[in-house]
Structures are given as structure tokens and as C-alpha cells.
């Protein structure tokens, strides 16, 4: 939901990514003067400066915060080099994907750190968000010493393909981290990037043609490729300069991390999966170093070039291979691996054939292209000419080349600093929360109902008799149907009465289904979205009628309950999270 009041001085956006995280901010005055006057932080990697830091968190043995980002990586490595006992420390890396498509997500959900120790996922997210929130607040306060917390509006970015429970998880983690609900907005990542790209300077041919098409009302595809997910949707600019979503976001786990996973699988086949796991256990600092090497090579790889890709293997890994009775040496490990013709040891470095290395990207690139083509050809969007690529992974030249080659009739637009498009767009969204004028429902939403049994419609197994009346149980009473266009603030209401006057709460379960016309709430595709829980006035239980309202069209689903007779608004809880682990 948008912030309840607009008496803010600064908007700060936090892009909590799978691979990298960061923040950006601008004052209300600066926005009115120049919307692109947005500040970002520079994180010190030790050898360079970056606008984002690794999503890495280090906790003490007492489960207290120690460090985040590059500092967490460096601290962990330094402690290892100093011979410190790391077995009781907690080190988390690239953990955001836990929330992707997790139907059992709850505050008790566990996550394992890089050494295999279990820990509450909710606390990991709270520590990380609190660090970023405090960091941006103090960065602004250094220049504006009179700044107070109430002067801030925060925007937290999430993938558009995330379910409602994941969004609530992030909102509640932010609240625990010290961000009040009235000061927090949730921004959908492709929307934020699309908003940002409306303000692109028209200095390049691609930017000029994209802006001309957007201004004329043409539709365009937004492909947001981050570290964890691919979010793909279609937008159209309206006459009032707002954006209209024409297709709910689709995609999946097709971000840069999926290429990382391919690399580790490949390396495991070369040196032995157990040996890799043992290196990670015995020498996390070497694992981090090898990860950084791959990240650099991943950014450098292009379609051109015939040089092999070189990696310096950690001494720890080489020593572990020596203890491996099957492999004994790195040379023999390569020889007996499936890649003996494309991998060799060269000047004491692992040399990988460039074609083999490019192949690590193939599965991910093909998956992205498949999603794009499904939209372009099956969803009747063949007329789309412009494809806007944003997100950190969209800066990959190998990926850009593959998309331009396959979709050679389309204009592919990759803005400068595409990796910051979501972050800066989220700041703009904080200043202009009505920048998106229409969204498309990803699901059908409804409640369970018990209508009079109709033998011509209802199956016999659903017949139940209540107070002498035959009724059909588990019928899906639809509020909103999948693919329905929704303006922000669209409201759907239903009146309920307490059936049991001894209860102190009125509860209503809300269901979601990807089908346009779901029949029953117990169908395979139908899920329990959450439970509305309304405290009842003990003096007014008899003849009490409560109007429950679901509010759609925003980045989050909102609820409200009202006493029809007295107009009293009830405090309503809508729990989308599971209590289980």
C-alpha cells in the first residue's frame, strides 16, 4: 500500500536483490526540480567502487548483526585467515530466492547458512533490511542534520512474479527492521524500471526511438533480468503519462544466479562435487574468492573472442583433490572428467574453452527467450516493436547478443546503467505512486460459499444438508478473475454475519486460482491465500453485519472491514503467511 501521508522530505528506495543490494534516494525538492537528480551509494569492494553491494550477511555466534555486503565477505575471509573459529558464526549469501514461489512461507521458515546451520529466514531478512535502512538514513542525515525518521518514505522493491505471501513477508520484515507501515511502499521491479525509462535522456538512437514509441502510446515489452528472477511484462503509456499494464508479469528463476548454478555444477563435474563441498566447509574464504572470479568472468564474456577463460584454483581445493583416491591430482581430475577435451591446466590455472564457458549461459538464455516468445507469439503481442531490457543481468553482452539475434525484427533497448533502472525507478515511484494507472490480475480471487445445491451444476459428492437445506460446499465465490484489468484502489465487498455468537472473531478465508473461472476452492490449482480475521464487538454480535472489502490494483492486496449499521471501521488482520516451517 502507498504511504498514508505525503508529509515526507525524502524518498529512499531499497533494492534488496538476490545477488546484489543497494539503495538510492532523492528529496522532494530535488524531484520537483529534476526527477533524475537521484543519489546512490558507492560501496567499496576493496579494489573498486560499486553502486551495489553483495547480498551477504554475517552474524555473530550470539546471532547478532556483524556486517553486510562487501564488509561481510571481507570480515569472514579475514577471520578465516586469522584462524578464528567460524563454526559458530552465521554467514548468508544470495538468500532472497527462498521467497520465490514458496507456498509455505512463514515467520518460522528456516534457512541454512553457507555452512549448513539452520536459522530463521525472517530474522535474516530483518537484519539485512535494517542495515540498508539505517545506512541510507544516516547517509542523508550527514547532509541534512535535522532529518527525522518521520521525514522519510521508504520503497522496497520485489519481483512482480512474487506471490502475495512473499510481499507480506517483506513488509513484515521491514516493519520489524524499524520501517513503519505508513512510511513503506512496495514497488514491483519491472514497473519501477519502466517508470525510470520514461525519463531517459534521448542521447542515443535506441533511447530516442523508444521514447518516441512510448510517447505515442505504443506497447512495449519490459524484460527485467536480475540476479535471481526474470520478470517479463507488457506496458503501454497512456495520454496522462501514466503506465498501463497489459499483461501480468511472467518469468521464473532465470536470473544471473542460474548461470552461477551452472558454473558450480560444471566445476563439480571437473574436480568432484564432494571436493567442492569440502572446500566450502574448510575454507569459505576460498569459495568466496572463486565466486568473485566467476562473477568477473561472467561480466566480461562476449560473443567474440577465442581466448580460453582462466581461473586460479585455491590451494585448499588442490590439497583436497590430492586426498581424493580417485582423482589424486588436478590433471587427473580433468582427464577423467566429461570435459577433458575442453578443460586443461595451463600455467597452473584452470583453462576452460571459451565455447564451453559460453555454454554455461545457454540454458538460462534459452529459458528467457522462450518466455519472451511465448508472450510475443501466443499472447497476440506480435505488433510489439520495442523490448526494454533492464536489471543487472541484462547488461550481459552474451545475453543481449542472443536476444538481438533471435528477435532480429525487434528494437532491443538497454539503457545505460540498466542495473540501476529498478533502483532509481523505485525512487520515482515513491514520489509518484499513481504512475501505474492500471494493472492486470495474475489470479482469480474469491472466498468459499455454500449456495443451494443444483444437481444440474454441482457434483453429488459436494452435496451437504444444513438446517434441512441441500447446499453445495467449497464453491469458489469469485471477486476478481485472472487477467481482469484493475485500476489502483479497485474495491470488491461482501457482507458477512457471525454464525456462532460465542466467537470473538469473524474469520473469512480468501482463495486464489490461476484459472479464470475456478469452480471449487479445493481444486488442485486453488490455494489458500490468507485468512481475514476481524475482532467482534461483544455488545453487537446479534444481527451484526460486517462488510469485508478487498482492495485490488495496488502492488499489494489490502483489506478493510466495516460495520454496516454504525459505519465503524474494524482493525482487520489479513495473514498470508503460514505458521509452519
Secondary structure, DSSP 8 states (H G I E B T S, - for coil): ---S----SEEEEEEE-SSEEEEEEEEHHHHHH-TT--EE--EE-SSSEESSEE-EEEE-TTS-EEEETHHHHHHHHHHHHTT---TTSEEEES-GGGGTT-TT--TT-EEE-TTS-EEEHHHHHHHHHHHHHHHHHHHHHTT-TT--GGGEEEEEEE-TTS-HHHHHHHHHHHHHTT--GGGEEEEEHHHHHHHHHTT--TTSHHHHHHHHHHHTT-EEEEEEE-SS-EEEEEEEE-TTS-EEEEEEEEEES-SHHHHHHHHHHHHHHHH-HHHHHHHHHH-HHHHHHHHHHHHHHHHH--SS----EEE---HHHHHHHHT-TTT-SHHHHHHTSTTTTTEEEETTEEEE-HHHHHHTTHHHHHHHHHHHHIIIIISS-TT--EEEEESGGGG-HHHHHHHHHHTTTSEEEE-TTGGGHHHHHHHHHHH-TTSEEEEE-SSEEEEEE--B--TTTS-GGGEEEETTEEEE-SEEEEEE-TT-EE-TTEEEEEEE--S-TT-SEEEEEEEEESSTT--BTTSTT-EEEEEEEEE--GGG-TT--EEEEEEESSSS-EEEEEETTT--EE-EEEE-S-S--
